[in-house]
Amino acid sequence: MAFMIIATTETIPGQKIDAYVGVVWATVVRSRHLGHDLYAMLKSIKGGDIRSYESLTDNARADVLKKLEANAKAQGANGVVGMRLGTTAVMPGMVEVFAYGTAVKLKKA
């Protein structure tokens, strides 16, 4: 298998878990520029989407999944099952995105 399969489920159709490698995780902490924070604060008064924060969290999620994949590959895995993704505010304007799951060795069923 040339690519990594990451799933929120405990099994993957068409694949058999050959070995459990262990728990893997990754975290990314990001902040916006002060100018973006001021704009977001003003935007929150009116209401609506705050696209700069949407972009911040979307990019952080993509990056944390890349890090999770790299951590699993470093342990010799070619899959991650039971993956969970979460976010938390570290402080105003700063967000942590984290992912964790079980690294496994998969083979065709």
MARLUM-979623 format. One record per residue: residue in three letters; x, y, z of N, C-alpha, C in turn. Coordinates in pm, 1 decimal, always signed. Each point is the difference from the previous one (the first is absolute). Layout:
    r       n_u       n_v       n_w      ca_u      ca_v      ca_w       c_u       c_v       c_w
  ALA         X         Y         Z         X         Y         Z         X         Y         Z
...
# end
This chain:
    r       n_u       n_v       n_w      ca_u      ca_v      ca_w       c_u       c_v       c_w
  MET     +85.4    -117.1      +0.0     -85.4    +117.1      +0.0     +89.7    +123.1      +0.0
  ALA     -11.0     +84.6     -99.7     +89.5    +113.1     -16.8     -46.7    +124.4     +75.4
  PHE    -122.7      +4.5     +44.1     -50.6    +119.8     +65.1     -57.0     -34.1    +136.7
  MET     -11.0    +100.9     +81.5     -51.1     -14.7    +136.0    -152.2     +12.1      -1.8
  ILE     -67.1     -89.9     +71.8    -144.1      +9.2     +19.2     -22.9     +48.0    +142.9
  ILE     -71.5    +110.8     +13.7     -35.9     +52.6    +131.4    -151.5      -0.1      +7.7
  ALA     -54.1     -66.8    +103.3    -145.3     -13.2     +11.4     -44.7     +24.1    +143.7
  THR    -120.3     +53.0     +13.0     -58.7     +18.3    +132.5     -61.8    -129.9     +50.8
  THR     -16.8     -95.4     -87.7     -58.8    -128.6     +36.7    +106.6     -93.4     +55.8
  GLU     -45.0    -108.7     +60.7     +93.4     -97.0     +59.2     +47.5    -104.2    -101.2
  THR     -70.4     -12.2    -110.9     +38.2     -91.8    -107.2      -7.3     +74.3    -132.3
  ILE     +63.3     -57.6    -102.1      +0.6     +60.0    -133.5     -44.2    -106.9     -98.7
  PRO    -110.7     +24.0     -71.6     -48.6     -99.8     -95.3    +108.2     -40.6    -100.5
  GLY     +11.6    -129.7     -22.4     +97.2     -51.6     -94.9    +140.7     -13.4     +56.6
  GLN     +18.3     +37.5    +125.7    +131.9      -7.2     +63.3     -10.0     -82.1    +127.9
  LYS    +108.3     -67.7     +30.3      +9.0     -75.9    +124.0    +110.1     +62.4     +83.5
  ILE     -24.3     +17.7    +128.7    +103.7     +50.7     +89.3     +93.1    -115.6     +32.4
  ASP    +122.3      +9.7     -50.6    +100.8    -104.2     +18.2     +71.5     +15.6    +133.6
  ALA     +17.2    +125.5     +45.2     +66.1     +25.6    +128.3     -37.9    +138.5     +49.6
  TYR     -12.2     +10.6    +131.5     -20.0    +129.9     +64.2    +137.3     +52.9     +37.6
  VAL     +32.2    +120.0     -45.5    +131.2     +58.0     +23.5      +0.1     +81.8    +128.8
  GLY    -102.3     +79.2     +21.5      -8.7     +80.7    +121.5     -73.7    +129.9     -23.0
  VAL     -12.0     +76.2    +105.5     -68.7    +128.7      -6.3     +89.5    +102.0     -69.7
  VAL     -59.7     +80.5     -86.8     +71.7    +110.2     -64.4     -80.4    +127.5     +20.6
  TRP     +69.5    +110.7      +2.9     -67.7    +127.8     +15.6     +82.2    +108.9     -66.3
  ALA     -64.9    +113.1     -17.1     +64.7    +117.8     -56.5     -75.4    +122.4     +49.0
  THR     +69.9    +110.2      +8.5     -63.2    +125.0     +41.8     +60.0    +116.3     -77.4
  VAL     -82.8    +100.4     -24.9     +41.5    +122.3     -68.0     -62.9    +115.6     +77.2
  VAL     +78.2    +102.2     +28.5     -51.4    +120.2     +66.4     +23.3    +117.0     -94.5
  ARG    -106.5     +74.0     -26.0      +7.1    +112.0     -95.6     -62.4    +125.5     +59.7
  SER     +46.6    +115.3     -46.9     -60.8    +126.9     +38.4     -11.8     +88.4    -123.3
  ARG     -86.6     +97.7     +10.3     -18.3     +95.9    -108.0     +76.9    +127.4     +32.2
  HIS     +18.9     +80.0    -100.2     +61.7    +131.3     +13.0     -95.4     +90.7     +78.8
  LEU     +53.6     +92.1     +75.2     -81.3     +91.0     +81.1    -105.1     +72.1     -84.5
  GLY     +36.0     +37.0    -121.1     -95.9     +66.9     -89.6    -120.9     -87.7     -29.2
  HIS     +24.5    -129.4     -19.8    -110.5     -93.4     -23.1     -87.2     -12.3    +124.8
  ASP     +64.1      +1.4    +117.3     -75.5     -10.0    +124.5     -90.7    +121.3     +19.7
  LEU     +51.0    +119.0     -29.5     -81.7    +120.8     +13.5    -118.3      -4.0     -96.1
  TYR     +26.7     -40.8    -124.3    -107.7     -11.7     -98.2    -103.7    -102.3     +46.8
  ALA     +45.9    -113.1     +50.5     -91.0    -104.2     +46.7     -85.0     +49.5    +116.2
  MET     +60.7     +78.6     +89.5     -74.0     +53.9    +113.4    -111.0     +94.1     -49.5
  LEU     +31.6     +85.0     -94.9    -101.1     +89.7     -56.5    -106.8     -78.6     -74.5
  LYS     +41.2    -102.5     -73.6     -93.3     -83.6     -75.7     -95.3     -73.4     +94.4
  SER     +49.7     -38.8    +117.8     -84.4     -74.0     +93.5    -114.9     +84.7     +53.3
  ILE     +15.0    +130.4      +0.1    -108.3     +89.2     +43.3    -115.9      -9.2     -97.7
  LYS     +31.8      -0.7    -129.0    -102.1      -7.9    -105.0     -51.8    -142.6     -16.0
  GLY     +87.9     -97.3     +18.7     -36.6    -140.2     -20.1     +41.0     -47.8    -137.9
  GLY      -5.6    -129.6     -19.2     +34.3     -59.2    -128.7    +130.7     -76.3      +4.9
  ASP     +39.0     -51.8    -116.2    +122.0     -79.5     -11.4    +123.5     +87.1     +16.7
  ILE     +97.3     -53.8     +69.2    +129.0     +67.2     +12.9     +99.9     -86.9     -75.3
  ARG     +14.7     +30.5    -126.5     +74.6     -84.8     -91.7    +147.5     -16.9     +39.1
  SER     +60.3    +101.2     +61.0    +141.3     -13.9     +35.8     +18.2    -110.4    +104.2
  TYR     -93.9     -14.7     +93.2      +8.4    -107.9     +98.3     -38.4    -134.2     -59.9
  GLU     -93.1      +0.3     -95.8     -32.4    -124.7     -69.5    +122.7     -51.9     -73.4
  SER     +68.3     +89.6     -67.4    +121.5     -36.6     -72.3    +107.7     -49.8     +96.7
  LEU     +14.6     +66.8    +113.0     +98.0     -39.6    +101.0     -23.8    -143.6     +45.8
  THR    -123.4     -33.2     +36.4     -27.7    -134.3     +50.6      +3.2    -103.6    -111.4
  ASP     -46.9     +34.2    -119.4      +6.2     -95.2    -111.6    +144.4     -37.3     -32.7
  ASN     +86.8     +99.4      -7.1    +141.3     -27.0     -29.7     +66.2     -77.7    +113.0
  ALA     -35.1     +31.7    +123.6     +57.6     -72.1    +114.1     -44.7    -145.6      -0.4
  ARG    -126.9     -26.5     -35.4     -47.8    -139.4      -7.5     +75.8     -78.2    -106.4
  ALA     +18.7     +60.7    -116.7     +73.9     -68.0    -107.5    +143.2     -29.7     +45.4
  ASP     +62.6     +95.0     +67.1    +137.8     -18.7     +44.7     +10.6    -105.7    +109.6
  VAL     -96.8      -3.7     +91.8      +7.8     -97.5    +109.0     -19.2    -141.5     -54.9
  LEU     -81.2     -16.2    -104.1     -16.9    -133.2     -60.0    +128.3     -44.6     -70.1
  LYS     +71.8     +93.5     -62.3    +129.3     -32.8     -61.1     +99.9     -44.9    +106.7
  LYS      +0.0     +69.8    +113.9     +89.8     -36.8    +109.2     -37.7    -135.5     +58.9
  LEU    -129.9     -26.4     +12.6     -45.8    -129.2     +51.2     +45.9    -112.1     -92.6
  GLU     -14.9     +20.4    -129.8     +44.2     -98.3     -98.1    +150.6     -23.7     +10.9
  ALA     +77.5    +106.7     +11.1    +145.6     -13.6     +11.7     +38.1     -76.5    +126.8
  ASN     -69.4     +26.6    +110.2     +28.3     -70.9    +125.1     -32.8    -148.3     -12.8
  ALA    -109.8     -32.8     -66.9     -37.1    -140.7     -19.7    +101.7     -70.4     -90.6
  LYS     +39.3     +65.3    -108.8     +99.0     -59.0     -90.4    +132.6     -22.4     +71.3
  ALA     +38.6     +92.7     +87.3    +125.4     -13.3     +73.9      -0.2    -123.2     +90.2
  GLN    -118.6     -45.5     +38.0     -11.7    -120.4     +83.3     -20.5    -125.5     -84.2
  GLY      +2.7     +14.7    -132.7     -13.3    -115.2     -88.1    -142.9     -35.5     -36.6
  ALA     -93.7     +87.7     +29.4    -140.9     -26.2     -30.6     -35.3     +48.6    -140.8
  ASN    -106.9     -56.7     -53.8     -53.2     +49.0    -127.6    -147.6     +37.1     +12.8
  GLY     -46.6     +13.2    +125.4    -136.8     +41.8     +23.9     -17.7     +50.9    +141.8
  VAL    -105.3     +78.2     +18.7     -40.3     +46.4    +132.5    -150.0     -21.9     +10.8
  VAL     -43.1     -69.6    +103.9    -142.8     -21.9     +23.2     -40.2     +71.4    +128.8
  GLY    -131.0     +23.4     +13.0     -51.9     +66.9    +118.3     +51.4    +141.8     +15.5
  MET     +31.1     +66.0    -112.4     +55.7    +134.7      +4.5    -103.9     +98.3     +53.2
  ARG     +44.7     +86.4     +87.6     -83.1    +107.5     +53.2     +72.0    +130.9     -21.8
  LEU     -78.8    +104.2     -20.8     +52.4    +132.6     -28.7     -69.1     +97.5     +93.7
  GLY     +75.0     +91.9     +57.1     -59.4     +97.2     +90.7     +68.3    +134.0      -9.4
  THR     -67.8    +100.5     +51.7     +56.5    +134.6      +5.0     -26.7     +58.6    +137.8
  THR     +87.8     +88.7     +39.5     -18.4     +71.1    +125.8     +65.2    +136.9     -12.3
  ALA     -55.2     +96.2     +70.5     +58.7    +134.1      +3.5    +108.3      +1.9    +106.1
  VAL    +121.3     +31.2     -40.2    +110.5      +9.2     +93.8      -8.5    +132.7     +74.5
  MET     -28.8    +104.7     -75.2     -22.9    +134.5     +52.8     -70.9     +77.2    -110.0
  PRO     -50.1    +120.0     +25.1     -69.6     +72.8    -106.5     +86.7     +12.5    -126.1
  GLY     -56.1     -40.5    -111.8     +70.9      +9.8    -127.3     +96.0    -113.4     -28.0
  MET      +6.5     -99.4     +88.9     +91.8    -111.5     -18.3     -77.1    -130.5     +16.2
  VAL     +18.0     -90.3     -96.1     -73.8    -126.1      +1.4     +96.7    -117.6      -7.7
  GLU     -33.7    -105.0     +74.2     +73.7    -125.9      -9.9     -91.1     -99.3     -70.4
  VAL     +54.5     -69.0     -98.0     -70.9    -108.1     -67.7     +80.5    -126.2     +26.8
  PHE     -68.5    -105.8     +43.6     +70.4    -123.5     +31.1     -72.4    -118.3     -63.3
  ALA     +76.5    -104.6     -25.9     -54.4    -123.7     -56.3     +71.2    -116.0     +65.8
  TYR     -74.1    -109.6     +19.2     +59.4    -120.3     +56.2     -76.2    -121.1     -49.5
  GLY     +63.8    -113.6      +6.8     -62.4    -125.4     -43.4     +95.4    -115.0     +24.7
  THR     -36.8    -116.3     -52.0     +81.0    -120.4     +15.8     +67.6     -31.7    -133.9
  ALA    +132.7      -0.7      +1.1     +76.8     -34.5    -119.3      -5.1    -151.0     -18.4
  VAL     -24.6     -42.0    -124.6     -12.5    -142.9     -29.9     +75.3     -34.1    -128.0
  LYS     +27.4    -129.7     -14.5     +51.6     -52.8    -126.5    -116.8     -70.5     -67.0
  LEU     -34.2     +47.0    -118.5    -113.4     -54.3     -74.1     +48.9     -87.7    -115.0
  LYS     -84.8     -96.2     -35.9     +22.6     -76.3    -122.0    -137.3     -30.7     -60.1
  LYS      -0.5     -27.1    -130.3    -125.9     -30.9     -69.2     -67.6    -119.4     +65.9
  ALA    -131.9     +11.5     +16.5     -76.4    -109.4     +62.8     -18.7    -114.6     -97.0
# end
